[in-house]
Amino acid sequence: MTSRPDPRTLTEAVKELARHQGAALVGVAPVERFDPMPPLYDAPPEGHHPRDFLPETRSVISIAQPILNPVLDAPAALADRKLPMIPEYVKYEYMEEFYDRVGHMVHDLMLEFVGQVVGQYLMSLGYEAMIFPTTGLHPHVAGMTDVEIWEGRGEGEGSPLKYTTGPFSHRHAATRAGLGEFGYNNLVLTPQFGARQRFNSILTDAELVPDPLITQPICLRDRCRLCLKACIAQCITMRDDPTAVDYRSVARDDRTRIFIDTPAKTDTTLCRRRREGRPDSPVRGDCIRVCPVPRRPRRLPGRLEQMMQDWEAGA
């Protein structure tokens, strides 16, 4: 067996390898950060803790790649225009697939590839490593529709989350690895890319040097709230909202704290079905698109641009 480097040398080697393979951000969390932590003491659901996958887990590596700014912005802006090569009746669906392909799918595959390469490196040194799908799993079940699978055939049946979910929360791993904090849009914001990135995670029994947690807020909180205003389906609610009823709801939340756990909840079914009630609803992603962190978005569709200007004017 190849001799093992000390934890600091190994940590630097793992980070450098991940960056070389395409990760733009890399952070490390000790597994203890996945146990309930103050102030809200959130615990991963059964089957979603790192040790459920690798009982000997000591470190969790969080990796991220940015969504290129025009990839996020251009499909939404183009959907506002008449496009002679794309029929009106298919324009929104066309732009959604455009965004999905280069704003999601490419990251899904590349981040899984980075995880596999890092895992192989750790394995070559005699360590164990576990990798994950980047996105939620969406299995097909014979004789059932997607709605029946995820929303249930009757009262109390189906997924408690109402929609497909991943086996491991890469967002929570990212906050615990010091890459960012949750924003009001229920997504992780980083200093480098705001909400415009996707994450994956690697578990290992190797001892790695952890990164410090974020200590300064990244989300602008009540000074902004643009993500909440931009959501046309109104599917995001704060955890201390009296209408929030899931197990993570809290009677009162300190919104000045660093959001290691999410301050909001998202009704993914409402998000997915937004076009059923609003055929003119925008290309998904407005809660990311409108976020002014780390800089003002340069190319917003008309509705969001007006919202941004009103916010800048203090309206």
Secondary structure, DSSP 8 states (H G I E B T S, - for coil): ------HHHHHHHHHHHHHHTT-SEEEEEEGGGGS--TTT-----TT-SHHHH-TT--EEEEEEEE--HHHHHHHHHHTTS--TTS-HHHHHHHHHHHHHIIIIIHHHHHHHHHHHHHHHHHHHTT--EEE--SS------TT--HHHHHH-SSTT-S-TTSS---SS-HHHHHHHTTS-EE-TTSSEEBTTTBT-EEEEEEEESS---------S--S-GGGT-HHHHH-TT--EEETTSTT--STT--S---TTS--SS-SEEE-HHHHHTHHHH-TT---S-HHHHT--SSS--SS--HHHHHHHHHHHTT-
